[in-house]
Amino acid sequence: MTDEQLAAFEIKTGKQRTDSTFEASNIHQMDRLQLLAEVLQRVNRMLKDSDQEKYGEADAAYLKGHSEQYVYQVKGKNISAHLRQIGVFMQHLLVALQDAYAEDPVDKVLECVFGEY
C-alpha cells in the first residue's frame, strides 16, 4: 500500500492485528512441517528395502501421499505436537541408521535437517 492510499483511506499503521501475526506464524510452522515430512519421504526412498520395511510403520503417516496432503490433514492447534513427533522420530532414525549409513547421503540429509530444525 502506498502512502497516498494510507492517507486517503485514513488507515493507521501503528498496530498490527494479532490474527494476522498468528496466521503468519501458523503458515511458517506449516511450511516447516511440510519440509520435515518431505525429508522423511525422501530419506525413506533412499533406504534399503529391509530398512524401509523396518522403519516404514513408524513413519507411515508421513509417507502417505505427498507432504502437502499430510500437512493439509494437520489441524492448526496440533502443529507443534506434529513437529515434536517428527523431531523425535528423526532423532531415532539418526541413531538407528548411524552405523549402516554413516557415509551415505541418507545420514547426511537427516543430520543436516535435524540440526537446522
MARSEDREN-449661 format. One record per residue: residue in three letters; x negated, z negated, y negated of N, C-alpha, C in turn. Coordinates in Angstrom, 1 decimal. Example, Ala and Ser with C-alpha at 12.3 -4.5 7.8 and 13.67 -1.06 7.14 Angstrom:
// residues 2
{keti ALA; n.xx -13.2; n.zz -7.8; n.yy 5.7; ca.xx -12.3; ca.zz -7.8; ca.yy 4.5; c.xx -13.2; c.zz -7.8; c.yy 3.3}
{keti SER; n.xx -12.8; n.zz -7.1; n.yy 2.2; ca.xx -13.7; ca.zz -7.1; ca.yy 1.1; c.xx -12.9; c.zz -7.9; c.yy 0.0}
END
This chain:
// residues 117
{keti MET; n.xx -0.8; n.zz 0.0; n.yy 1.2; ca.xx 0.0; ca.zz 0.0; ca.yy 0.0; c.xx -0.9; c.zz 0.0; c.yy -1.2}
{keti THR; n.xx -0.5; n.zz 0.8; n.yy -2.2; ca.xx -1.3; ca.zz 0.8; ca.yy -3.5; c.xx -0.9; c.zz -0.3; c.yy -4.4}
{keti ASP; n.xx -1.7; n.zz -0.5; n.yy -5.4; ca.xx -1.4; ca.zz -1.5; ca.yy -6.4; c.xx -0.1; c.zz -1.1; c.yy -7.2}
{keti GLU; n.xx 0.1; n.zz 0.2; n.yy -7.4; ca.xx 1.3; ca.zz 0.6; ca.yy -8.1; c.xx 2.5; c.zz 0.3; c.yy -7.3}
{keti GLN; n.xx 2.5; n.zz 0.5; n.yy -6.0; ca.xx 3.6; ca.zz 0.2; ca.yy -5.2; c.xx 3.9; c.zz -1.3; c.yy -5.1}
{keti LEU; n.xx 2.8; n.zz -2.1; n.yy -5.1; ca.xx 3.0; ca.zz -3.5; ca.yy -5.1; c.xx 3.7; c.zz -4.0; c.yy -6.3}
{keti ALA; n.xx 3.2; n.zz -3.4; n.yy -7.5; ca.xx 3.8; ca.zz -3.8; ca.yy -8.8; c.xx 5.2; c.zz -3.3; c.yy -8.9}
{keti ALA; n.xx 5.5; n.zz -2.1; n.yy -8.5; ca.xx 6.8; ca.zz -1.5; ca.yy -8.6; c.xx 7.9; c.zz -2.3; c.yy -7.8}
{keti PHE; n.xx 7.5; n.zz -2.8; n.yy -6.6; ca.xx 8.4; ca.zz -3.5; ca.yy -5.8; c.xx 8.3; c.zz -5.0; c.yy -5.9}
{keti GLU; n.xx 7.4; n.zz -5.4; n.yy -6.8; ca.xx 7.2; ca.zz -6.8; ca.yy -7.0; c.xx 6.9; c.zz -7.6; c.yy -5.7}
{keti ILE; n.xx 6.0; n.zz -7.0; n.yy -5.0; ca.xx 5.5; ca.zz -7.7; ca.yy -3.7; c.xx 4.4; c.zz -8.6; c.yy -4.0}
{keti LYS; n.xx 4.5; n.zz -9.8; n.yy -3.5; ca.xx 3.5; ca.zz -10.8; ca.yy -3.6; c.xx 2.6; c.zz -10.8; c.yy -2.4}
{keti THR; n.xx 1.3; n.zz -10.7; n.yy -2.6; ca.xx 0.4; ca.zz -10.5; ca.yy -1.5; c.xx -0.4; c.zz -11.8; c.yy -1.3}
{keti GLY; n.xx -0.1; n.zz -12.9; n.yy -1.9; ca.xx -0.9; ca.zz -14.1; ca.yy -1.8; c.xx -0.7; c.zz -14.8; c.yy -0.4}
{keti LYS; n.xx 0.4; n.zz -14.6; n.yy 0.2; ca.xx 0.7; ca.zz -15.2; ca.yy 1.5; c.xx 1.0; c.zz -14.2; c.yy 2.6}
{keti GLN; n.xx 0.5; n.zz -14.5; n.yy 3.8; ca.xx 0.7; ca.zz -13.6; ca.yy 4.9; c.xx 1.8; c.zz -14.2; c.yy 5.8}
{keti ARG; n.xx 2.7; n.zz -13.5; n.yy 6.3; ca.xx 3.7; ca.zz -14.0; ca.yy 7.1; c.xx 3.1; c.zz -14.5; c.yy 8.4}
{keti THR; n.xx 3.5; n.zz -15.6; n.yy 8.9; ca.xx 2.9; ca.zz -16.2; ca.yy 10.1; c.xx 3.3; c.zz -15.4; c.yy 11.4}
{keti ASP; n.xx 4.4; n.zz -14.8; n.yy 11.4; ca.xx 4.8; ca.zz -14.0; ca.yy 12.5; c.xx 3.9; c.zz -12.7; c.yy 12.6}
{keti SER; n.xx 3.5; n.zz -12.2; n.yy 11.5; ca.xx 2.5; ca.zz -11.1; ca.yy 11.6; c.xx 1.2; c.zz -11.5; c.yy 12.1}
{keti THR; n.xx 0.7; n.zz -12.7; n.yy 11.7; ca.xx -0.5; ca.zz -13.2; ca.yy 12.2; c.xx -0.4; c.zz -13.4; c.yy 13.7}
{keti PHE; n.xx 0.7; n.zz -14.0; n.yy 14.1; ca.xx 0.9; ca.zz -14.3; ca.yy 15.6; c.xx 1.0; c.zz -13.0; c.yy 16.4}
{keti GLU; n.xx 1.6; n.zz -12.0; n.yy 15.9; ca.xx 1.7; ca.zz -10.7; ca.yy 16.6; c.xx 0.3; c.zz -10.1; c.yy 16.7}
{keti ALA; n.xx -0.5; n.zz -10.2; n.yy 15.7; ca.xx -1.8; ca.zz -9.6; ca.yy 15.7; c.xx -2.7; c.zz -10.3; c.yy 16.8}
{keti SER; n.xx -2.5; n.zz -11.6; n.yy 16.8; ca.xx -3.2; ca.zz -12.4; ca.yy 17.8; c.xx -2.8; c.zz -12.1; c.yy 19.2}
{keti ASN; n.xx -1.5; n.zz -11.9; n.yy 19.4; ca.xx -0.9; ca.zz -11.5; ca.yy 20.7; c.xx -1.5; c.zz -10.2; c.yy 21.2}
{keti ILE; n.xx -1.5; n.zz -9.2; n.yy 20.2; ca.xx -2.0; ca.zz -7.9; ca.yy 20.6; c.xx -3.5; c.zz -8.0; c.yy 21.0}
{keti HIS; n.xx -4.2; n.zz -8.7; n.yy 20.3; ca.xx -5.7; ca.zz -8.9; ca.yy 20.6; c.xx -5.8; c.zz -9.5; c.yy 22.0}
{keti GLN; n.xx -5.0; n.zz -10.5; n.yy 22.4; ca.xx -5.1; ca.zz -11.1; ca.yy 23.7; c.xx -4.6; c.zz -10.1; c.yy 24.8}
{keti MET; n.xx -3.6; n.zz -9.4; n.yy 24.5; ca.xx -3.1; ca.zz -8.4; ca.yy 25.5; c.xx -4.2; c.zz -7.3; c.yy 25.7}
{keti ASP; n.xx -4.9; n.zz -6.9; n.yy 24.7; ca.xx -5.9; ca.zz -5.9; ca.yy 24.8; c.xx -7.0; c.zz -6.5; c.yy 25.7}
{keti ARG; n.xx -7.4; n.zz -7.7; n.yy 25.5; ca.xx -8.4; ca.zz -8.4; ca.yy 26.3; c.xx -7.9; c.zz -8.5; c.yy 27.8}
{keti LEU; n.xx -6.7; n.zz -8.8; n.yy 28.0; ca.xx -6.1; ca.zz -8.9; ca.yy 29.3; c.xx -6.2; c.zz -7.6; c.yy 30.0}
{keti GLN; n.xx -5.8; n.zz -6.5; n.yy 29.3; ca.xx -5.8; ca.zz -5.2; ca.yy 29.9; c.xx -7.3; c.zz -4.8; c.yy 30.2}
{keti LEU; n.xx -8.2; n.zz -5.1; n.yy 29.4; ca.xx -9.6; ca.zz -4.8; ca.yy 29.7; c.xx -10.1; c.zz -5.5; c.yy 30.9}
{keti LEU; n.xx -9.8; n.zz -6.8; n.yy 31.0; ca.xx -10.2; ca.zz -7.5; ca.yy 32.2; c.xx -9.6; c.zz -7.0; c.yy 33.5}
{keti ALA; n.xx -8.3; n.zz -6.7; n.yy 33.4; ca.xx -7.6; ca.zz -6.1; ca.yy 34.6; c.xx -8.2; c.zz -4.7; c.yy 35.0}
{keti GLU; n.xx -8.5; n.zz -3.9; n.yy 34.0; ca.xx -9.2; ca.zz -2.6; ca.yy 34.2; c.xx -10.5; c.zz -2.8; c.yy 34.9}
{keti VAL; n.xx -11.3; n.zz -3.8; n.yy 34.4; ca.xx -12.6; ca.zz -4.1; ca.yy 35.0; c.xx -12.5; c.zz -4.5; c.yy 36.5}
{keti LEU; n.xx -11.5; n.zz -5.4; n.yy 36.8; ca.xx -11.3; ca.zz -5.8; ca.yy 38.2; c.xx -10.9; c.zz -4.6; c.yy 39.0}
{keti GLN; n.xx -10.1; n.zz -3.7; n.yy 38.5; ca.xx -9.7; ca.zz -2.5; ca.yy 39.3; c.xx -10.9; c.zz -1.6; c.yy 39.6}
{keti ARG; n.xx -11.7; n.zz -1.4; n.yy 38.6; ca.xx -12.9; ca.zz -0.6; ca.yy 38.8; c.xx -13.9; c.zz -1.3; c.yy 39.7}
{keti VAL; n.xx -14.1; n.zz -2.6; n.yy 39.6; ca.xx -15.0; ca.zz -3.3; ca.yy 40.5; c.xx -14.5; c.zz -3.2; c.yy 41.9}
{keti ASN; n.xx -13.2; n.zz -3.3; n.yy 42.1; ca.xx -12.6; ca.zz -3.2; ca.yy 43.4; c.xx -12.9; c.zz -1.8; c.yy 44.1}
{keti ARG; n.xx -12.8; n.zz -0.8; n.yy 43.3; ca.xx -13.1; ca.zz 0.6; ca.yy 43.8; c.xx -14.6; c.zz 0.7; c.yy 44.1}
{keti MET; n.xx -15.5; n.zz 0.0; n.yy 43.5; ca.xx -16.9; ca.zz 0.1; ca.yy 43.8; c.xx -17.3; c.zz -0.7; c.yy 45.0}
{keti LEU; n.xx -16.5; n.zz -1.6; n.yy 45.5; ca.xx -16.8; ca.zz -2.5; ca.yy 46.6; c.xx -16.8; c.zz -1.7; c.yy 47.9}
{keti LYS; n.xx -17.5; n.zz -2.2; n.yy 48.9; ca.xx -17.4; ca.zz -1.6; ca.yy 50.3; c.xx -16.0; c.zz -1.9; c.yy 50.8}
{keti ASP; n.xx -15.6; n.zz -1.1; n.yy 51.7; ca.xx -14.2; ca.zz -1.2; ca.yy 52.3; c.xx -14.0; c.zz -2.6; c.yy 52.8}
{keti SER; n.xx -15.0; n.zz -3.2; n.yy 53.5; ca.xx -14.8; ca.zz -4.5; ca.yy 54.1; c.xx -14.6; c.zz -5.6; c.yy 53.0}
{keti ASP; n.xx -15.3; n.zz -5.4; n.yy 51.9; ca.xx -15.2; ca.zz -6.3; ca.yy 50.8; c.xx -13.9; c.zz -6.1; c.yy 50.0}
{keti GLN; n.xx -13.4; n.zz -4.9; n.yy 49.9; ca.xx -12.1; ca.zz -4.6; ca.yy 49.3; c.xx -11.0; c.zz -5.3; c.yy 50.1}
{keti GLU; n.xx -11.1; n.zz -5.3; n.yy 51.4; ca.xx -10.1; ca.zz -6.0; ca.yy 52.2; c.xx -10.2; c.zz -7.5; c.yy 52.0}
{keti LYS; n.xx -11.4; n.zz -8.0; n.yy 52.0; ca.xx -11.6; ca.zz -9.4; ca.yy 51.9; c.xx -11.1; c.zz -10.0; c.yy 50.5}
{keti TYR; n.xx -11.4; n.zz -9.3; n.yy 49.4; ca.xx -11.0; ca.zz -9.8; ca.yy 48.1; c.xx -9.8; c.zz -9.1; c.yy 47.5}
{keti GLY; n.xx -9.3; n.zz -8.1; n.yy 48.2; ca.xx -8.1; ca.zz -7.4; ca.yy 47.7; c.xx -6.8; c.zz -8.2; c.yy 47.6}
{keti GLU; n.xx -6.7; n.zz -9.2; n.yy 48.5; ca.xx -5.5; ca.zz -10.0; ca.yy 48.4; c.xx -5.5; c.zz -10.9; c.yy 47.2}
{keti ALA; n.xx -6.7; n.zz -11.5; n.yy 46.9; ca.xx -6.8; ca.zz -12.4; ca.yy 45.8; c.xx -6.5; c.zz -11.7; c.yy 44.5}
{keti ASP; n.xx -6.8; n.zz -10.5; n.yy 44.3; ca.xx -6.6; ca.zz -9.8; ca.yy 43.0; c.xx -5.5; c.zz -8.7; c.yy 43.1}
{keti ALA; n.xx -4.7; n.zz -8.8; n.yy 44.0; ca.xx -3.6; ca.zz -7.8; ca.yy 44.3; c.xx -2.8; c.zz -7.6; c.yy 43.0}
{keti ALA; n.xx -2.5; n.zz -8.6; n.yy 42.2; ca.xx -1.7; ca.zz -8.4; ca.yy 41.0; c.xx -2.4; c.zz -7.5; c.yy 40.0}
{keti TYR; n.xx -3.7; n.zz -7.5; n.yy 40.0; ca.xx -4.4; ca.zz -6.7; ca.yy 39.0; c.xx -4.6; c.zz -5.3; c.yy 39.6}
{keti LEU; n.xx -4.4; n.zz -5.1; n.yy 40.9; ca.xx -4.7; ca.zz -3.8; ca.yy 41.5; c.xx -3.5; c.zz -2.9; c.yy 41.6}
{keti LYS; n.xx -2.3; n.zz -3.4; n.yy 41.4; ca.xx -1.1; ca.zz -2.6; ca.yy 41.5; c.xx -0.9; c.zz -1.8; c.yy 40.2}
{keti GLY; n.xx -0.9; n.zz -0.5; n.yy 40.4; ca.xx -0.7; ca.zz 0.5; ca.yy 39.3; c.xx -1.8; c.zz 0.5; c.yy 38.3}
{keti HIS; n.xx -1.5; n.zz 0.8; n.yy 37.1; ca.xx -2.5; ca.zz 0.9; ca.yy 36.1; c.xx -2.6; c.zz -0.5; c.yy 35.4}
{keti SER; n.xx -3.7; n.zz -0.7; n.yy 34.7; ca.xx -3.9; ca.zz -2.0; ca.yy 34.0; c.xx -2.8; c.zz -2.2; c.yy 32.9}
{keti GLU; n.xx -2.3; n.zz -1.1; n.yy 32.3; ca.xx -1.2; ca.zz -1.2; ca.yy 31.3; c.xx 0.1; c.zz -1.8; c.yy 32.0}
{keti GLN; n.xx 0.3; n.zz -1.4; n.yy 33.2; ca.xx 1.5; ca.zz -1.8; ca.yy 33.9; c.xx 1.4; c.zz -3.3; c.yy 34.2}
{keti TYR; n.xx 0.2; n.zz -3.8; n.yy 34.5; ca.xx 0.1; ca.zz -5.2; ca.yy 34.8; c.xx 0.3; c.zz -6.0; c.yy 33.5}
{keti VAL; n.xx -0.3; n.zz -5.5; n.yy 32.4; ca.xx -0.2; ca.zz -6.2; ca.yy 31.1; c.xx 1.3; c.zz -6.2; c.yy 30.6}
{keti TYR; n.xx 1.9; n.zz -5.1; n.yy 30.8; ca.xx 3.3; ca.zz -5.0; ca.yy 30.4; c.xx 4.2; c.zz -6.0; c.yy 31.0}
{keti GLN; n.xx 3.9; n.zz -6.4; n.yy 32.3; ca.xx 4.7; ca.zz -7.4; ca.yy 33.0; c.xx 4.4; c.zz -8.8; c.yy 32.6}
{keti VAL; n.xx 3.3; n.zz -9.1; n.yy 31.9; ca.xx 3.0; ca.zz -10.4; ca.yy 31.5; c.xx 3.8; c.zz -10.8; c.yy 30.2}
{keti LYS; n.xx 4.4; n.zz -11.9; n.yy 30.2; ca.xx 5.1; ca.zz -12.4; ca.yy 29.1; c.xx 4.2; c.zz -13.0; c.yy 28.1}
{keti GLY; n.xx 4.5; n.zz -12.9; n.yy 26.8; ca.xx 3.7; ca.zz -13.4; ca.yy 25.7; c.xx 3.2; c.zz -14.8; c.yy 25.9}
{keti LYS; n.xx 4.0; n.zz -15.7; n.yy 26.3; ca.xx 3.6; ca.zz -17.1; ca.yy 26.4; c.xx 2.6; c.zz -17.3; c.yy 27.6}
{keti ASN; n.xx 2.6; n.zz -16.4; n.yy 28.5; ca.xx 1.7; ca.zz -16.5; ca.yy 29.7; c.xx 0.3; c.zz -15.9; c.yy 29.6}
{keti ILE; n.xx 0.0; n.zz -15.3; n.yy 28.4; ca.xx -1.2; ca.zz -14.5; ca.yy 28.3; c.xx -2.4; c.zz -15.4; c.yy 28.6}
{keti SER; n.xx -2.4; n.zz -16.6; n.yy 28.0; ca.xx -3.6; ca.zz -17.5; ca.yy 28.1; c.xx -3.8; c.zz -17.9; c.yy 29.6}
{keti ALA; n.xx -2.7; n.zz -18.1; n.yy 30.3; ca.xx -2.8; ca.zz -18.5; ca.yy 31.7; c.xx -3.3; c.zz -17.4; c.yy 32.5}
{keti HIS; n.xx -2.9; n.zz -16.1; n.yy 32.2; ca.xx -3.4; ca.zz -15.0; ca.yy 33.0; c.xx -4.9; c.zz -14.7; c.yy 32.7}
{keti LEU; n.xx -5.3; n.zz -14.9; n.yy 31.4; ca.xx -6.7; ca.zz -14.8; ca.yy 31.1; c.xx -7.6; c.zz -15.8; c.yy 31.8}
{keti ARG; n.xx -7.1; n.zz -17.0; n.yy 31.9; ca.xx -7.8; ca.zz -18.1; ca.yy 32.6; c.xx -7.9; c.zz -17.7; c.yy 34.1}
{keti GLN; n.xx -6.8; n.zz -17.3; n.yy 34.7; ca.xx -6.7; ca.zz -16.9; ca.yy 36.1; c.xx -7.7; c.zz -15.8; c.yy 36.4}
{keti ILE; n.xx -7.8; n.zz -14.8; n.yy 35.5; ca.xx -8.7; ca.zz -13.7; ca.yy 35.7; c.xx -10.2; c.zz -14.2; c.yy 35.6}
{keti GLY; n.xx -10.4; n.zz -15.0; n.yy 34.6; ca.xx -11.7; ca.zz -15.6; ca.yy 34.4; c.xx -12.2; c.zz -16.4; c.yy 35.7}
{keti VAL; n.xx -11.3; n.zz -17.2; n.yy 36.2; ca.xx -11.7; ca.zz -18.0; ca.yy 37.4; c.xx -12.0; c.zz -17.0; c.yy 38.6}
{keti PHE; n.xx -11.1; n.zz -16.0; n.yy 38.7; ca.xx -11.4; ca.zz -15.0; ca.yy 39.8; c.xx -12.7; c.zz -14.3; c.yy 39.6}
{keti MET; n.xx -13.0; n.zz -13.9; n.yy 38.4; ca.xx -14.2; ca.zz -13.1; ca.yy 38.1; c.xx -15.4; c.zz -14.0; c.yy 38.5}
{keti GLN; n.xx -15.3; n.zz -15.3; n.yy 38.1; ca.xx -16.4; ca.zz -16.2; ca.yy 38.4; c.xx -16.6; c.zz -16.3; c.yy 39.9}
{keti HIS; n.xx -15.5; n.zz -16.4; n.yy 40.6; ca.xx -15.5; ca.zz -16.5; ca.yy 42.1; c.xx -16.2; c.zz -15.2; c.yy 42.7}
{keti LEU; n.xx -15.8; n.zz -14.0; n.yy 42.1; ca.xx -16.4; ca.zz -12.8; ca.yy 42.6; c.xx -17.9; c.zz -12.7; c.yy 42.3}
{keti LEU; n.xx -18.3; n.zz -13.2; n.yy 41.2; ca.xx -19.7; ca.zz -13.2; ca.yy 40.8; c.xx -20.5; c.zz -14.0; c.yy 41.8}
{keti VAL; n.xx -20.1; n.zz -15.1; n.yy 42.2; ca.xx -20.8; ca.zz -16.0; ca.yy 43.2; c.xx -20.7; c.zz -15.4; c.yy 44.6}
{keti ALA; n.xx -19.5; n.zz -14.9; n.yy 45.0; ca.xx -19.3; ca.zz -14.4; ca.yy 46.3; c.xx -20.1; c.zz -13.1; c.yy 46.6}
{keti LEU; n.xx -20.2; n.zz -12.2; n.yy 45.5; ca.xx -20.8; ca.zz -10.9; ca.yy 45.7; c.xx -22.3; c.zz -10.9; c.yy 45.3}
{keti GLN; n.xx -22.8; n.zz -12.0; n.yy 44.8; ca.xx -24.2; ca.zz -12.1; ca.yy 44.3; c.xx -25.2; c.zz -11.6; c.yy 45.3}
{keti ASP; n.xx -25.2; n.zz -12.0; n.yy 46.5; ca.xx -26.2; ca.zz -11.6; ca.yy 47.5; c.xx -26.1; c.zz -10.2; c.yy 47.9}
{keti ALA; n.xx -24.9; n.zz -9.7; n.yy 48.2; ca.xx -24.7; ca.zz -8.4; ca.yy 48.7; c.xx -24.8; c.zz -7.3; c.yy 47.6}
{keti TYR; n.xx -24.6; n.zz -7.6; n.yy 46.4; ca.xx -24.5; ca.zz -6.6; ca.yy 45.3; c.xx -25.4; c.zz -7.0; c.yy 44.1}
{keti ALA; n.xx -26.5; n.zz -7.7; n.yy 44.4; ca.xx -27.4; ca.zz -8.2; ca.yy 43.3; c.xx -28.0; c.zz -7.0; c.yy 42.5}
{keti GLU; n.xx -28.3; n.zz -5.9; n.yy 43.1; ca.xx -28.9; ca.zz -4.8; ca.yy 42.4; c.xx -27.9; c.zz -3.7; c.yy 42.2}
{keti ASP; n.xx -26.6; n.zz -3.9; n.yy 42.5; ca.xx -25.6; ca.zz -2.9; ca.yy 42.4; c.xx -24.9; c.zz -3.0; c.yy 41.0}
{keti PRO; n.xx -24.4; n.zz -1.8; n.yy 40.5; ca.xx -23.7; ca.zz -1.9; ca.yy 39.2; c.xx -22.5; c.zz -2.8; c.yy 39.3}
{keti VAL; n.xx -21.9; n.zz -3.0; n.yy 40.4; ca.xx -20.7; ca.zz -3.9; ca.yy 40.5; c.xx -21.1; c.zz -5.3; c.yy 39.9}
{keti ASP; n.xx -22.2; n.zz -5.8; n.yy 40.3; ca.xx -22.6; ca.zz -7.1; ca.yy 39.9; c.xx -22.9; c.zz -7.1; c.yy 38.4}
{keti LYS; n.xx -23.5; n.zz -6.1; n.yy 37.9; ca.xx -23.9; ca.zz -5.9; ca.yy 36.5; c.xx -22.7; c.zz -5.9; c.yy 35.6}
{keti VAL; n.xx -21.7; n.zz -5.1; n.yy 36.1; ca.xx -20.5; ca.zz -4.9; ca.yy 35.3; c.xx -19.7; c.zz -6.3; c.yy 35.2}
{keti LEU; n.xx -19.6; n.zz -7.0; n.yy 36.3; ca.xx -18.9; ca.zz -8.3; ca.yy 36.3; c.xx -19.7; c.zz -9.3; c.yy 35.5}
{keti GLU; n.xx -21.0; n.zz -9.3; n.yy 35.6; ca.xx -21.8; ca.zz -10.2; ca.yy 34.8; c.xx -21.6; c.zz -10.0; c.yy 33.3}
{keti CYS; n.xx -21.7; n.zz -8.7; n.yy 32.9; ca.xx -21.6; ca.zz -8.4; ca.yy 31.5; c.xx -20.2; c.zz -8.7; c.yy 30.9}
{keti VAL; n.xx -19.2; n.zz -8.4; n.yy 31.6; ca.xx -17.8; ca.zz -8.6; ca.yy 31.1; c.xx -17.5; c.zz -10.1; c.yy 31.1}
{keti PHE; n.xx -17.9; n.zz -10.8; n.yy 32.2; ca.xx -17.7; ca.zz -12.2; ca.yy 32.3; c.xx -18.4; c.zz -13.0; c.yy 31.2}
{keti GLY; n.xx -19.6; n.zz -12.5; n.yy 30.9; ca.xx -20.4; ca.zz -13.2; ca.yy 29.8; c.xx -19.8; c.zz -13.0; c.yy 28.5}
{keti GLU; n.xx -19.2; n.zz -11.8; n.yy 28.2; ca.xx -18.6; ca.zz -11.5; ca.yy 27.0; c.xx -17.3; c.zz -12.2; c.yy 26.7}
{keti TYR; n.xx -16.5; n.zz -12.4; n.yy 27.8; ca.xx -15.2; ca.zz -12.9; ca.yy 27.6; c.xx -15.0; c.zz -14.3; c.yy 28.3}
END
